Amino acid sequence: MGCVPINNLMEDAATAEISRAQVWQWLHHGARLQDGRPITATMVQQIIAELVQALPERVGPGGPGYDKFSMAGRILADLATGADFAEFLTTVAYEYLD
């Protein structure tokens, strides 16, 4: 099974796949920020948590996916910081779709 669209949004699914794969690669191959700090699992999880917290304000209470931000953040954090590289984010995320 390859990259599959979520709610018929293939481009969004592909962007998510590329982004989380890049974060996983940075984390597991010793990448550093411009100021020299190493990218760590704690750093990645903190950034994801901050983004998840800010999303409701950005999209508004009736915005798309409003009730799913926490779940999406957990999925992304798990896949981006896990010891093993999951083949596809979308196959994991499909388990949580209504």
CORBELQUI-V247128 format. One record per helix or strand of 3 or more residues. SS is the DSSP state (H for helix, E for strand). FROM is the first residue (numbers start at 1). TO is the last residue. If there is no record, write none. Layout:
BEGIN
ss->SS from->FROM to->TO
ss->SS from->FROM to->TO
END
This chain:
BEGIN
ss->H from->10 to->28
ss->H from->41 to->59
ss->H from->66 to->81
ss->H from->89 to->96
END
